[in-house]
Amino acid sequence: MFDIRRATANDAQTAFDIRRLAIRHQCIGAYTEQQMHDWTKGSAEDGYDTLMEKHFYLGWVENEPVATGMLDLEHREIGAIFIHPDFMQRGLGKQVLHFLEDLARALGLTEVCLDATLNAADFYRRCGYIGEGSAIYQSSSGLQLACVPMVKALR
């Protein structure tokens, strides 16, 4: 069974570790080794922990945290959807995405946006997101990564 729960400040490093593993497993070929290293270096205390203050969630399988996802209400943005490599290809990413979309609807949003990684753009298109152009995502650490800005109307 897959259970999604609100993350706490104590979950920051766990969420960061899931993110690191997912990026280093799933983004091969979409980004260079150096980009992936720069994107995943450090620890949660380098700023990732502040995301736990938003609508940040962990997905659990048999009491093991295996997925993350976040809704940033201020920017109407879904992000940080990462699945532990041992649990990929089981539909968990889609479950996290639908959970966050339902939450956005419940909180009054009529559309959400996201910056898809190059390897995930097709996944989001299959889930109803629209976006073909490319942009450069600028992280707070100064890292720049190609992405695909996307939007979805919530009905």
C-alpha positions in Angstrom: 0.0 0.0 0.0 1.2 3.5 -0.8 0.5 6.2 1.8 1.2 9.9 1.3 1.9 12.0 4.5 2.9 15.6 5.2 6.6 15.8 5.7 8.1 17.4 8.9 11.4 19.2 9.5 12.8 15.8 10.6 12.1 14.4 7.2 14.3 16.9 5.3 17.4 14.6 5.0 15.3 11.6 4.0 13.6 13.7 1.3 17.0 15.0 0.1 18.4 11.5 -0.1 15.4 10.3 -2.2 15.9 13.3 -4.5 19.7 12.6 -4.9 19.1 8.9 -5.7 16.3 9.6 -8.2 18.3 12.3 -10.0 21.4 10.2 -10.3 19.4 7.2 -11.6 16.7 8.8 -13.8 18.5 11.9 -15.3 21.4 10.0 -17.0 21.6 11.2 -20.6 19.3 14.2 -20.0 22.0 16.1 -18.1 25.8 15.7 -17.8 27.5 13.9 -15.0 28.8 17.2 -13.7 25.3 18.8 -13.7 23.9 15.8 -11.8 26.8 16.0 -9.3 26.3 19.7 -8.8 22.6 19.3 -8.5 22.8 16.7 -5.8 25.8 17.6 -3.8 25.6 18.7 -0.2 22.9 17.9 2.4 19.4 19.0 3.3 20.8 21.7 5.6 22.1 23.5 2.5 18.6 24.9 2.0 16.5 21.9 1.0 15.2 21.7 4.5 13.3 25.0 4.1 11.0 23.2 1.6 9.5 21.2 4.5 7.7 24.4 5.5 5.6 24.3 2.3 3.1 21.6 1.4 5.8 19.0 1.2 4.9 15.3 1.3 6.6 11.9 1.6 5.2 8.8 0.0 5.6 5.6 2.0 5.5 1.9 1.1 5.3 -0.4 4.1 6.6 2.3 6.5 9.6 3.1 4.1 9.8 6.6 2.6 10.2 6.2 -1.1 8.7 9.3 -2.8 8.5 13.1 -2.4 6.4 15.8 -3.8 5.6 19.5 -3.1 3.0 22.1 -3.8 4.2 25.7 -3.6 0.9 27.7 -3.2 2.5 31.1 -3.7 3.7 30.2 -7.2 0.9 27.6 -8.0 3.7 25.2 -8.7 4.1 21.5 -8.3 7.7 20.3 -7.7 10.1 17.9 -6.1 8.5 14.8 -7.4 11.1 12.2 -6.9 10.8 8.4 -6.6 13.5 6.2 -5.0 15.0 4.1 -7.8 14.0 0.8 -6.2 10.4 1.9 -6.5 10.3 3.4 -9.9 7.9 2.1 -12.7 5.2 1.3 -10.2 2.9 4.3 -10.8 4.0 6.1 -7.6 5.0 9.3 -9.4 1.5 9.5 -11.0 0.0 8.9 -7.5 2.0 11.7 -6.0 1.2 14.1 -8.9 -2.6 13.3 -8.6 -2.4 13.8 -4.8 -0.8 17.2 -5.3 -3.3 18.2 -8.0 -6.2 17.3 -5.7 -4.6 19.3 -2.9 -4.3 22.3 -5.2 -7.9 22.0 -6.2 -9.0 21.8 -2.6 -7.0 24.9 -1.8 -8.7 26.8 -4.6 -6.2 26.7 -7.4 -7.6 26.5 -11.0 -4.2 25.7 -12.6 -0.8 24.6 -11.6 2.6 24.9 -13.3 5.9 23.1 -13.1 9.4 23.0 -14.6 9.8 19.5 -15.9 13.3 18.0 -16.1 14.2 17.0 -19.7 13.7 13.3 -18.9 10.3 13.9 -17.2 8.5 16.1 -19.8 6.9 13.2 -21.6 5.5 11.9 -18.3 3.9 15.2 -17.5 2.5 15.5 -21.0 0.8 12.1 -20.5 -0.6 13.5 -17.3 -2.2 16.4 -19.1 0.4 19.1 -18.8 1.1 21.4 -21.7 4.5 22.8 -22.6 6.9 22.4 -25.5 9.4 25.2 -25.0 12.6 25.1 -23.1 13.9 27.4 -20.4 16.8 27.5 -18.0 16.0 26.7 -14.4 18.1 28.8 -12.0 18.5 27.2 -8.6 19.2 29.2 -5.4 22.7 27.6 -5.4 23.5 29.0 -8.8 23.0 25.8 -10.8 21.4 26.2 -14.2 19.6 23.3 -15.8 17.5 23.1 -19.0 13.8 22.4 -18.3 10.4 22.5 -19.9 7.9 24.9 -18.3 4.5 23.3 -18.2 1.0 24.2 -17.1 -2.2 22.3 -16.4 -5.7 23.5 -15.9 -7.4 21.8 -13.0 -11.0 20.9 -13.5 
